[in-house]
Amino acid sequence: MTDGTGLSRRRYEELLDARVRRPRSLRDALRQRQRRDLVGPDGRLLVVAADHTARGKVGVGGDPLGAADRFTLLDRLVRLLSVPGVDGVLGSADVLEDLAWLGALDGRLAIGVMNRGGIVGARWELDDRMTAYDAERIAAGGLDGGKVMIRLDVADPGVPRTLEAVAGAVTALSDRELMAVVETLPYRTDDAGRAVLDTSHERMVQAVAVASGLGASSVHTWLKIPAVERIAEVAATTSLPILLLGGDSGPDTGALAAAWARGLREPNVRGLIPGRALLYPPDGDVEGAAVRAVEVVHG
């Protein structure tokens, strides 16, 4: 573990040098990190999502490049992972290897993202292909699981390919007894041809139902969904464990925390997997945001 003081510039430069002179040291650090059980006594999880940049999502709030600086991202991740009760991180290989080399993943879960081909704003955005981890490398690298995403738009011809690929990934992870996190989101195409999130109740129920049935086995599948207003009815669509996402918290962090707390009253809602809400809180207090999230999840 790190000492909780964040990432120094000197240490970051050592990481950059290791990528040039000792690239294998990053892979070894990930494989040799101290492992932990998936869940603790309370059966809940708080995982930080840091997989956004791999599909070109580098904006935060009104700043289109707010998450672009890698030193800042790693510094905030190191600080978050040093807070007791933060269980782990979800990321692409570059992020997880950086964090492992920095010693930030000892005793923490590491979940590898798999499909990042749906680049933000691309015409093919919902044709979200497997461009990051696969199940074989997740297992070989000593990771704890993989994450996939489906965005359901009945008018988009790329969605069936994504569904088929995601189902295969879920099966491959289950065959290796690894956690499969399936983020499922309903989308529609607006008049300008852009993919737009649609969290209406009926669409959310449908998205959860579809995601629950993906793959040849669901025994290791967890779902990742928004903390929607009618979360009790949405959660009742499945028996699978659910993690609630965060998105941009906006200025009203209390409203987001209340939505999380409301969702966690449901028996199969087992934690949170927020990203920017913890990494880039409006007041800049990363540790404070983490402590509040830990309180919501673990009490």
N, C-alpha and C positions, 0 to 999 in steps of 0.2 A: 504493500500500500504506500501511497504518497503521504507526506507529512501534513497535508491539508492546507498548505500555503499557496497552492496553485503552481503554475509553470513559469520558471524563470526564462529569460531570453537566452541565457547561457545553456541551459538544459535543452532548450528547443534547437539551438544551433548544433549541439551534440547529436540530437536526433537526425537533423539534416545531414550531418557528416556520416552518421551510421548508415543512412540510406545509400550513400555513395561508396563507402569503404567496407562496410560490413552488413550488406543487405540481409544476409541470412540471420543476423541477430534479431531482426524484427520478427521473422517467422518463428524462430526458436523461443522468443519471449512469449509469444501467444500460446504455443504448444506447452510450454513448461510452467505457465502461470498456476498459482494456487487455485484449485477448483472448489466448488461448494455445491450443496444440494440445490435443487431447483427452487423449492419453497421452504420457508421456515415453519415454525409451529403454528402461526396464524393462517397459513395457506394463502397468503397474499403477496403481491409483487409490486414494486415501484421500479420501473425500468426507464431510463432516459433514451429517447429516440434521437439518433444523430445520423440518420440515413438520408436526409433531405437533399444534401448537396450533390449526391451521386446521380440525381436526376435533374440537376440544374436549378433546384429550388434554393437560391441563395439570398432571398429577400426576407426581411423581418418588418412587419408593420408597413409603414410607408417608405422604408428604405429598401430599394431593389437589390442592394449589395450588402445588407446588414449582417449576413451570416457568411460572407465570402472570405474573410481573413482567417487563415488556418491557425495561426498562433492563438488568436482570441478564442476560436472554437475549442481548441485543445485545452487551453487554460481553464475555460469554464467547465469543460467536461471533467478535468482533473479535480477541480474544486467540488463539483457536484458529487462525484464518486467517492470523495473523502467524507461525505456526510453520512453518519450512521443511519441505516434504514433505507438508503438508496441501494437497490439490489443489483443493478447492472446497467448495461448499455446495449442498444441496438445500433449497428452501423455497417458501413461498407468496409471492405478489406483495408483500405488505406487508413481509415479512422481507427479500426480495432487494432491494427498492427502498431500504429503510433502509440495508442494508449497502453498496449501491452509492454512495449519497449520502455515506456515511462514508468512502468510499475503500477499503473492505476487500475489494472484489472484483477489483481490478486484478491481472491475472496469475493469476486463479483461475477455475475453472469455476463457472458458475451454472446450476443445473438447476431448472426450475419444476415444482411439483407440479400435477396436473391434477384428479384426483377426490378431493374431501374431503367429499362429501355423507354419508358414513357416520359420523355423529356418534357418539362413544363412548357406549355405553349405550342408544342409541336402538333402538326396536323395528325400525326399518328399517336398522340399522347395516350390514348386508352388501349392501344395495341402494345401492351407493356411487357416487353420480352426479357428473358433471363440474361442479364448482362453482368451480374455481380457473382455472388457465391452460388455454388451448387451443393447438393446434399453430400456428395462425396468429399468435397473440400471442407465443408463444415465439420464433418466427422473427423477427417484427417487432421484438421487444425485444432482440434480440442475445443471447439465451440459448443455451446449448450443448446443451440437450436438455430432455426432459420426463420426468416420473415418474408412473406409474399404479400402482394396487394392486388385486389381486383376492384376495378371501377366499372360498375354495371350501367351501360347505356344501351337500350334495346335498338337504337338507331345506328350504332357504331359497328362497322364490319370487323374491326380488330378485336372486339371483346371476346368472341368465341376462341380465338387463338390463345388469348391470355388465360381464359378459364381452363383450357386444356393443359397449358403449361403449368399453371398453378396447381391443378389437381395432381399432375405428375410429381411436382415438388413435394406436396403434402404426403403423398404415398412414399416417396423416397426417404423423407425425413422419418416417417413412422416406421419404415422398415429398419431404420438405424436407431430406433427408440429415442429420437431427438424431438424436442419441442418444435412445433410448427405454428408460428403466429400468422394468422390470415387477417389482413386488414381489408375490410369489405365496405365499399362506399357506393351509393347510388349517384349516378350522374345523368345529366341531360345535355343536349346540344342547344345553345341559344341561337338567336337569329343571325348572329355574326359568325356562327360555326365554331364557337368556343365551347370546350367542355366545362360545365358548371355543376358544382356539387348540389344535390337535391336531397335534403334530409327530411322530406315529408314522411309522415308516419308509415304510410303504406309501403313506400319505397324502401325505408329502413328495414321494415319487417321482411320484405322480400330479399333484401341483400343479406341479412343474417341467415335466412333459411337456405339460400343458395350456398353461402360459404360453409355452412355446417355440413353439407353433404359432399363437399369436394374431397376427392381422393378415395383410395381403397380402404382406408382406416381413418377414424377420427380420434383414436385414443390419445394421441399426443397433440391434438389441435387446440389452440387458444385463438379466440377472435379479438380483433382490435377494432373498436367502433367509436363514434363520437358520443359524448354525453348529451344525448338529445333529450328534449323535454319529456317525452313519454317513454323514458328508459325502462320502466318496469315492464311495459307491454312488449317492448323490443327484446329485452333480455329473456322474457318468457317464451320467445320463439325457439330457443335452443337450450340444450342441457350442457353445452360446452362452456368452459370458463371464459370470461370476458375481461379484457383490459380496456380502459377508457383512454382515448387520446386527448390531446390538449389543443394543438394549433396555436395561433397567436392569442395570448391571454387578453390583449387589449388593456386599456386603463383600469377596467373593473376586475381586478384579480379576485375579489371576494365572490363575484357571481360565478366565476369558473370553479372556485373551490367548493361553493355550495352545490353546483351541478355534479361535481365529482362525489361529494358526500352523499347526495341523493341517490346517485347510481350505485354506490357501494352498499346501500341497504339491501340490494337484491342478492340472493344467495349465490348466484353464479357469476356475479361481477366481483372479480378477485384482485383488482388493482388498477394501476394507472401506467400508461406508457406515453407521457408527454415529451415533447421536444422543445420547441421554441418557447413555450410557456415557462420552462425552467431555465433554459439556456440564455434567453434574452428577455427577462422580466422587465416591465416598464420602469421600475425604480433602479434597475441594475444590480439588485441584491440577489445574486445567484444562490448563495448559501441560505438566505432567508426564504427564498422560494422553495428550495429543497426541503427545509425544515417543515414548512407548512404542508407540503405534499406528503412528507413522511407521517405527519400527524393525521392527515386524512386517511392514509392507507393503513398504517400500522398502529395508530393510536398512541 
